[in-house]
Each structure stands twice: as C-alpha cells, then as structure tokens.
Amino acid sequence: MKVLFLTPQVPYPPQQGAALRNWGLISGLAAQHEVAVLSFLAPGQSPELAGPLTAVRRIETVPSPMRSLHDRLYDMLTTSQPDMAVRLVSELYARQLADWLARESFDIVHIGGIEMAPYLDVIAAAQPRPRVVFDDLNCEYLLQQRACLTDLRALARWPGAAYSFVQWQRLRRYEAQICRRADCVLAVSEADAAALGKLVSGLEATIVPNGVDTQVYHPTFSDTGFQIPKNALVFTGTMDFRPNVDAVLWFARRVLPRIRAEVPEVRFFAVGQRPHRRLDGLRGAPAIVLTGWVKETRPYIAQAAVYIAPLRMGGGTRLKLLEAMAMGKPVVATRLGAEGYPVTDGRELLLADTPADFAAAVVALLRMPERGAVLGQAARTFVEQQYDWRVIVPRVEAAYRSALQ
C-alpha cells in the first residue's frame, strides 16, 4: 500500500503524544509499505531530518503557522469553529498537499490528529481520491468537557472553564463532521470509540491503542549520565498541556505534602518542556523540580522510585503510562490517568483518586520496594503482550484494508 501521513509536527524525534503515536505507526508501517509524510515543522524543529526517518520513502515539511493569543481570541469570537479547526490552517500546506496528490496517487491518506482535518477538502478534490483514515488521537470534545467540569470546581479557573465549555460544544459538531467524512475512524480506546459513537449514530470506530517500543523502553535501561535522589517521584509530559498542568498542581498542592509527612526526603520531578506560568509558584520549593526541556525522559523514568499519573482531566490514553510500565516501574495513577487500559488495581499498578488515597499508595510503594518490583514486572508483561507497536501496527493495516474495500 501507498500511504501518505499528514502530521502536525515532524514525528521524529518523538517527544510528545501526537509525535509518539504517529512515529510508532509510521516506523512500523514503513517496513512493509510505501510511506510518505507531509508535516508541519514546529518551532525549534530542524528541517534536517536524519536517523530513523530514512525508513520513510519521502518527507516534506511546511513551517507551522504562528497564532498569537489575540488571534485565538479573535477566531473564537468571530467564528463558530473550535480552536483545533483553525490551529494549523495554512495555504502553503494546502497547496503543497494538492500538488503532491496531483503528481502521485496514494491508497490511503492518514490524518494524524484532528488539527489536520482542515485538509479534507484538498483530499476530496484529488483524482483519484485516496481513502481517508482519520486517527482521532484524543476524543477532543470529551477532553474539553472534562476540563470544563474540573475547572468549575475552583473559582479562579472559571475563565478556563468558560473557554472549555465553548470548545466542548463546537468540537461536538466538528468532530462529528470529520468522522462522517472519513472512510475509516481510528480511536485509541473503547471509551473514546463509545464517546464518538454518541456523536455519530452507527459509527464503528476501529480501536487502535497507543503503543510503545518495548525494546527502547526497557527495564535494563541504564544510560542515565546523572543521578536523581533515591526516593524520586516522576511525572513526564509536555508541561504547557492543560491536563498535565492541572495534574502537577493537584499533586504538588494536595498530595505531596501528605507524602512528605511520612517520607520527608521524597522529591517530585515534573519532567517536560515549556512549563506553563501557572507552575511558576512551584519553582524553588525544596521537594519539587521542574526540569523544563530534557533530551529524553528515560533517565528520569529509570531512576524513579514511583512513577505517578495524577491526571484529573483529558481524554484518549496516556503514552506516558505505557513508557513507565514498559520500563518496569511501579505506577500510581488516577482512574482517569489509566483510562483506556484494561489494568487491574493492585496487579499492574495502583489506582487512587483522592489526595489521601494517592498519597497512601505512593508511601506504601516507597516503604515496600519489593511490592513495587512485583507490580513493575507485571506491568512490563502487560505492555509487551498488548501494547508493543509490533502488536498494534497490524491492526492499522487491517483498518486500511477495510477502508479500501
């Protein structure tokens, strides 16, 4: 098959959710199919694409459009479109896509995220028209719904709740329109597939879960180059992503003090690029480290005594959880943080939703590392069997074949 991926950023090196999923699928498919990529080049990304991207037959890039906060507010007030529908609108990208489709025929155009959906019209005009596979990396309306309801709990966050309410309503319409236009819709979990089914009657989304390369994320990883304290709690993710910001603040303010009362030497590492200004109040706290951008997260995960996923909003499934589990780390997560994975509390990880329960679970693992080792081993086996990309890529191939029938 000939497949053209449309991606919101160059997917290598994969350092955050969309890029991690897109790269996992692209690299796996490129071994058996002709895969090409048309991508936006995000700020800070190099146009010199080396390393594993050589497995891709061809890649072209277009600079990402720049939108200020003023632009976003203007669009919200003057259009009925959700923010994600206009985030990556680019005449240059549309022309380059149209030119490519005029020169070359593809069996499948794989839309790697809702931000790329504005180019459906360009694809529809191609002759012959390739089949469209829409990969809904998150059920976006559900993410905004949860963000709205979470922010409503705090008066200071009501402006954020109002923004999310508007996006939630607009995304319901927009996401439904995209699903109707696609020849095949991919969802990352049963929960997301069910949520999309509520938007479009009769929609049967194909479930293609997020995955991880278990040969890269492995318990034997030891190339750390530095050391973090023994009783380190680690959370990873892009730190200007609203669910991650909320998770860090909730854990730092509501949970960490309870843990420190029992284990004073504990340290919390929030590992990820672009820490939001809402996190500035945590800087300088004796038990908290905001790392900012790091070359890779594996050294921090490898040295974590406990990996935490204290998420209270969001959708889809969390690749960060798979990375920690693949490395055999003991994990404590909220039920929302582990949503979409068929895990059992006390078998592959510990689940806790209240500050007291979350703190108690972390303290228990810090005091009984042997229990954490058993959880980590079970987690590693769970990921190897169900969530390695080598297991997942054949599901995408089957979805492509179904779309072509």
N, C-alpha and C positions, 0 to 999 in steps of 0.2 A: 504493500500500500504506500501511496504518497500522501504524507501528512504535513500540513502547514500549521504550526503553533503560533498563535497571537498571544504575546505575553506582556504584562505591564512593566516589567523590568528585565534586563538581561538576567537569565536564570542561573548564571554561574559567575562567581562562586555563590552557592545557595546559602543565604544568611538570614532569611525570614520566611514566614509562612508560604506566601504565594510562590516565591522562587524555589523553596524547598520542594513543594509539590510538583511544580512544573518541571524542575530539573530531574526529579525522580522518574517522572513519566517519560520525558524526552530522552534521557540517557538509556532507559530500559527499552523504549521503542526503537531507538536508533540502531540497536544491534540487529534488528530483523527487517526494518522498513526504511524507506527514504524519508527522512525527517528534515524539515526546514523550519526556521524560526524568523518571524518578524517581530521585533521587540522595541519597546521604548528604552532609551538609555537614561537611567535615572541620574540625578546629580551625584557626582562622586564616582560613578561607574566609568571604567575605562573602555573606550571603543576597541582597544587591542585585546581581542578575545583569544585566549590561549587555553592550554590544558585540555580537559575532557571535552570542551565544546568542539574539538576537531572531529568528534564522532558524528556531529550533525553535518548533513550534506551542505547546507548553506545557511547563513545567518545574516540578516540585515538589521540595522538599527536606525531609529529616529530619536532625536532629543525629546525628552519629556516636556510637555507644555508646562509653563510656570503659572500657577494660580495663587494669588495673594488671598489673605483673609477677606479683604474687601471684595475681591472677585467672587469668592464663595458666598458671601452675604448677598451680593447683588444678584447672583444667579438664584439663590433661594427665594428672594423677594420678587423677582421678575419672571420666573419660570415655574412650571409645575413639575419639573424634573427633579429627581433625587440627586444629591451631590455626586454619587458614583456614576451617574449617567453622563456627566459633563467633565469629570475629573481628567480624563485623558482624551478629550476631543482634539484632534489635530488634522488640519487639512493636508499637511505634509505626509502624515502616516496614511491617510485615506488614499492619497494619490499613489504612494508607493505600493500599497496593497493592491489597488486597482491595476497598476502597471504589471505587477508580479502575476496576478491572476490572468491578465491578458496574454502574457508570454508563456505561461506554464499552467498545466492542468493538475489539480490535486484531487484525490479521492475524498479527503477529509480536511476541513479547517477546524482546528481545535481551539476554542475560545477559552483561554486560561485565566478566567476571572471575569466578574461582572463588569469591571471597568472597560473591558474590550468589546462589550456588546454594541456600542455605537457603530461598529463597522459591519453590522449585519446587512445593512443596505448595500454596501460595497460588494459583499459576498453574493448577495441575491442577484446582483446585476451581471455577475460573471457568466460567461458562456464557454464551456458547460458549467453549470453551477455545482460546486462541490457540496457534499453533505456537511452539515454544521453540527458539531458536538459542543454543547455548552457545559463547561465544567464549573459548577457553582461551588466555589471553594468554601464559602460560608452561605448559609441561608440568611441573606443580608437583612431582610425585613425582620426576622426573628432576633438577630443581633441588636438591631436598633430598638426593638420592642423591649428587650431585656435591659438595655442601657437606660431607656426612659424610666422603667419601673424601679430600677436600682437608684438612679439619681433623685427620684422623687422622695426618697427617704431622708434626704438631707436638704435643708432649705437653701444652703449655699450652692447646691448643684442644680437648682431648678432651671436656670438658663440652659444647662446641658440637657436636662430632661425635655425642655421645650423643643430644642433642636432635634433630639432623637425622636420625639413624637411626630414632627413634620416628616423626617426622613422615613420613619416606620410606615406612615400612610402612603407616601409616594413610592417607596420601594415595593409595597404590596402590588401596586399596579404595574410598575416597571418590571419587576422580577417575573410576574405572570406573563407579561408580553414576550419577554425573552424566551421563556420556557415554551410558549406556544409556537414561536418561530423556529426553534431548533429542531433538528431531526432526531437528536438524542440529548438527554439531560443527564449529567452525572451529579450525584450527591455523595457527600463524604460519609454519611451515616444514615441509619434507619430513621433517626429523629429528624434529620434535615429532609429526607425524602418525604416523610409524613407531613412536615410543615409545608413543603412545596405542593404536595397533593391537596392541601387545603386551599391553595391559590388557584389551581388549575384542575378542574374536575377530570378524572380519568388519567391524569398524568402518572406514568410509571417511570420514575427516575431510576436509573441504574446506579446501584451503590458501588462506588469505587473508593474505598477508605484511603486516608492518608497513610503514608508508609515511611520507612526509614531503611537506610543501607546498614544492615546489622554487621557488615564487615568493617565499616567505618566507625560506627558507634558500637564499641565492644568493651566488655569489662576489663580486658587486658590493656587498654589504652594507658600509656604512662609518659608520653612525651609532653610533660607539663611545663618545664622550664622555670617554674616558680612554685611557691607553696602558699596555700591559704591555711588559716587556723584549723585545728583538728575538728572542732565542733562547728562546722560551717553549714549553714542552710543556704541553698542556692535556688534562685528562680531566674529563668532566662526568657528573653523576648525583646521585641522592639519596644523601647520604653516611652514612646510617644503614642502608642496604640492604647486607646481608651480603656479597654478591658484590662490590659497589663498595668496601666497606671492605677486603676482602681484596686487591683489585686495587691500591688505593692503597698499602697497607702493603708488598706484594710489590715494587711498582715503586720505592717510596721507599727500601727497605732493600737490595734485591738488584740493582736495575738502575741507578738514578740515580747512585750512586757511580761506576760504570763510565763513565757518560756524562760526568760532571764531570771525570774524569781526562783526557778527551780535549777536552772543551769546558767549561772552568771556569765560564764566565759563564752557563751554562744555568740556567733556572728552571722549576720544576714547579708548575703551578696545578691544584689539585683543586677544581673548581667545583661547588658544590651545597649544598643546605640540610641542616641538622641533622647536622653532623659527629659521628660516634659517639665515645664516650670512648676507644675503642681508638686513635683517631687523635691523641689529646692529645699523645702523645710526639713528634709531628712538628711541633708548634707551636714557633715560634722558630727552627727550622732555617733556615739562611741561604738555601737554594736552594728552599724549599718554601713555598707559600702555600695555606692552607685558607680559601677565601673565605667559607664559610657561604652563607646565602641571597643570591641575586642576582636582580634584577628579570627578567633574561633572560640566556641563555648565549651568544647570538650574538656579542656584542662580544668575548668571550674566544676563541671558535672562530675568528672572523675574523682575530684577531691572532696566532693560534698559528703557530709555525714548523712544528710537527708536532703532530697530534692523536694521542693514544695510547689504546688499549683493551686494557690488560694484564689481562684477566679470566681467572680460573682456575676459576671455578665459575659456575653459573647455567644457565638454560635459555631457550627461546624465541629471539628475535633482538633485537638491540640497536638501538633507535631512535637512540641517540646516534651510532652509526656512520653511519647514513643522514644525519643532520644535518651531520656533518663532511664527508662525501663530497659532499653536495649543495652545500656551500659551497666545494668545490674544494680542500679541504685535503689535504696528504699525510698518510696514516694508517699507523701501525704498530700491529698488533693481534696478539694470540694467535689461534691457530686456533679456540679456543673463543669468543673475543670476536667473531670474524667468522662463527661457525657460522650456517647457515641461509641465507647469501647466496652465490650462485654466483660468487664472486670468484676471481681467479687471482693468486697471489703474483707481484708484480713488474709487474702490469698495472694494477689499480685501487688497490692498496695493497701494503704489505709485511707478511708474516706471520712471526712469531718466537715461540718458546715458552720458550726458556731465557734466563736473565738475560744471558748473553754475547751470544747472537744478537739479543735485543731491543735491547740497548744498541748493538750494531754497526749495526743497521738505522736507529736514530734518529740516530746520529752521521753515517752516510752521507748522510742527508737534510739534516742541518744543514750539512754541508760542500758539498753539491751541490744548492742550491735549485732549479736548473733541472730536475733529475730529479724533485723534489717537485712542480714545476709540471706536468710531464707526467702524473704519477700523479693529481694533483688534477683535471686536465681529463678524464682517462679515468673517474675516479670520478664526476664530475658527470654525464657522459653516461650512465653505467651506471644511476645513480639516476633520471635523467629518464625513461629508456626503460622502466624496470621497476618503480619504487617511488614514483612520484608518486601521491598519493591519487586523482588523476583517472584513473589506470590501475587502481587497486585497487578503488575503490568498485563498479564494475560487477561484479566477482567476488562481492561481498556480495549485490548484487541478484539475481544468478543463483542463489546459495545460498538466498535467501529463496523464490524461485520454485520451486525444487526441494522445499523443505520444505512448501510449500503444496499440492503435487500429491498 
